[in-house]
Amino acid sequence: MNGPTRARIGLKTLRQDRWWLMPALTFVVFVAFIIYSTWRAFSGENYFSEPYLSPFYSPCLSNECVPGSSDFGQPFGGFPLSPALLILVFPLGFRLTCYYYRKAYYRAFWLSPPACAVAEPHGKYTGETRFPLLAQNIHRWFWYAAVVVACVLTYDVYLAFGPAEGESDGIHMGLGTLIMLVNVVFIWLYTLGCHSCRHIMGGRLRHFSKHPVRYKLWTWVSKLNGQHARWAWYSLFSVALTDFYIYLLATGAIDDVRFF
């Protein structure tokens, strides 16, 4: 707003609406999620209640995992810290480098800028051309990892239709199953609606008519991409709520509602 070719305006902004409300709300929600997820990731306990495994700990790959929670072996058997720290780096990196989340936390935490048509307090702007923000360019590689994580969480939903402790073999479904199912749907909507996914589907094509399959995939992804911010928020809330529900089951605070 204060560039050399812009009109000099003494006020921070001429907006008269509550422009500060959204960045303030975003700041509060992000801080709350950071506090909760940090506590759960480092706790290293109460993340498995058969047949439910928290998405914060899936897949569980170290010998610190509680019995029954490791469905892919324990290749990191000597890892001394919480098993979640082996996994969360991938979904966390995917979200931190996400185009939508960048906009959200740049505004909420760095005021860069705090809102449209509102001057930012910084006197110098370098964009994402220097360290550490230069690392935002690896977002696509985190997307590949996020697809693998989403596949694992989908498998967890399949396992969630199994019997709980003390139940007989066969197909069973509880409230936890539904919660995990809704969570993985939001995870997939967010992952497939990613800008990088859209580019992978249809980027670098000169003629869509010569690539009908990729064009069709691109149109589907573009529809999800139009609601990317929505899926980003929904999946953030759902993954925390899923973990919290399983935490309550694992601590014995509540009992799972079993439908059949």
Secondary structure, 3 states (H helix, E strand, C coil): CCCCCCCCCCCCCCCCCCCCHHHHHHHHHHHHHHHHHHHHHHHCCCCEECCEECHHHCCCCECCCCCCCCCCCCCECCCCCCCHHHHCHHHHHHHHCCHHHHHHHHHHHHCCCCCCCCCCCCCCCCCCCCCCHHHHHHHHHHHHHHHHHHHHHHHHHHHCCCCCCCCCCCCCCEHHHHHHHHHHHHHHHHHHCCHHHHHHHHCCCCCHHHCHHHHHHHHHHHHHHCCHHHHHHHHHHHHHHHHHHHHHHHHCCCCCCECC
